[in-house]
Amino acid sequence: MGLKIENMGRQSHEESKVLWKLELESAKDLTLTPEHQKLVDIVTKKIEDYTLTYEEYLVDITNFLKDASEDAEPKEVIKNMCNQLIEKYGKEVRSEQD
């Protein structure tokens, strides 16, 4: 039986933006892979327009990592996570524009 983490109440837009800004600030000296940079760009837009909260983003990361293979290389896990979230959030962006 798997445990799925779910959001209990929606985080405020302001709190979400502040936490995301702190996350970006703490990661500013990191060299991001192209996938990770694309994910950051998408998440930034979605947090700004409040179609995603920082907390919802963390829940998605947690759920992905919970199900990730323990045998996979960490770089592969991160790459796969970025690609999966890009796909998920990209579909959400396209469907909102339809």
C-alpha positions as CSV (number, residue, x, y, z in Angstrom):
1,M,0.0,0.0,0.0
2,G,1.6,3.3,-1.2
3,L,1.3,6.5,0.7
4,K,0.4,9.5,-1.5
5,I,1.0,12.9,-0.2
6,E,-1.7,15.4,-1.0
7,N,-2.2,19.0,-0.4
8,M,-4.8,19.7,2.4
9,G,-5.5,23.4,1.6
10,R,-4.2,25.7,-1.1
11,Q,-1.2,27.8,-0.2
12,S,-1.6,31.5,-0.6
13,H,-0.2,33.1,-3.8
14,E,2.0,35.5,-1.8
15,E,3.4,32.7,0.4
16,S,4.1,30.6,-2.6
17,K,5.9,33.4,-4.5
18,V,8.1,34.2,-1.4
19,L,9.1,30.5,-0.9
20,W,9.8,30.1,-4.6
21,K,11.9,33.2,-4.6
22,L,13.9,31.8,-1.6
23,E,14.4,28.5,-3.5
24,L,15.7,30.3,-6.6
25,E,18.0,32.5,-4.5
26,S,19.5,29.5,-2.7
27,A,20.1,27.8,-6.0
28,K,21.5,30.7,-7.9
29,D,25.1,29.5,-7.9
30,L,24.2,26.0,-9.1
31,T,24.7,24.9,-12.7
32,L,21.4,23.5,-13.8
33,T,21.0,20.9,-16.5
34,P,18.8,22.0,-19.5
35,E,15.9,19.9,-18.2
36,H,16.2,21.5,-14.7
37,Q,16.4,25.0,-16.2
38,K,13.3,24.4,-18.3
39,L,11.4,23.1,-15.3
40,V,12.5,26.1,-13.2
41,D,11.2,28.4,-16.0
42,I,7.8,26.6,-16.2
43,V,7.4,26.5,-12.5
44,T,8.3,30.2,-12.2
45,K,5.6,31.1,-14.7
46,K,3.0,28.8,-13.1
47,I,3.7,30.2,-9.6
48,E,3.5,33.7,-10.8
49,D,0.1,33.2,-12.4
50,Y,-1.0,31.0,-9.4
51,T,-1.8,27.9,-11.4
52,L,0.7,26.1,-9.2
53,T,1.8,26.7,-5.7
54,Y,5.2,26.1,-4.2
55,E,3.7,23.5,-1.9
56,E,2.0,21.7,-4.9
57,Y,5.3,21.6,-6.6
58,L,7.0,20.1,-3.5
59,V,4.2,17.5,-3.3
60,D,4.8,16.5,-7.0
61,I,8.6,16.2,-6.3
62,T,8.0,14.1,-3.2
63,N,5.6,11.8,-5.0
64,F,8.0,11.3,-7.8
65,L,11.0,10.6,-5.6
66,K,8.9,8.2,-3.4
67,D,8.3,6.1,-6.5
68,A,11.8,6.5,-8.1
69,S,14.0,3.4,-8.5
70,E,16.6,3.0,-5.8
71,D,18.9,1.4,-8.3
72,A,19.0,4.5,-10.6
73,E,21.8,7.0,-10.6
74,P,20.9,10.2,-8.9
75,K,21.5,12.3,-12.0
76,E,19.1,10.0,-14.0
77,V,16.5,10.3,-11.2
78,I,16.7,14.1,-11.3
79,K,16.6,14.2,-15.1
80,N,13.6,11.9,-15.2
81,M,11.8,13.9,-12.5
82,C,12.4,17.1,-14.4
83,N,11.1,15.6,-17.7
84,Q,8.1,14.2,-16.0
85,L,7.2,17.4,-14.3
86,I,7.9,19.4,-17.5
87,E,5.4,17.1,-19.3
88,K,2.8,17.4,-16.5
89,Y,3.0,21.2,-16.2
90,G,3.4,21.7,-19.9
91,K,0.1,19.8,-20.5
92,E,-1.5,21.9,-17.8
93,V,-0.3,25.1,-19.5
94,R,-1.6,24.0,-22.9
95,S,-4.9,22.9,-21.6
96,E,-5.4,26.3,-19.8
97,Q,-4.7,28.1,-23.1
98,D,-7.3,26.0,-25.1
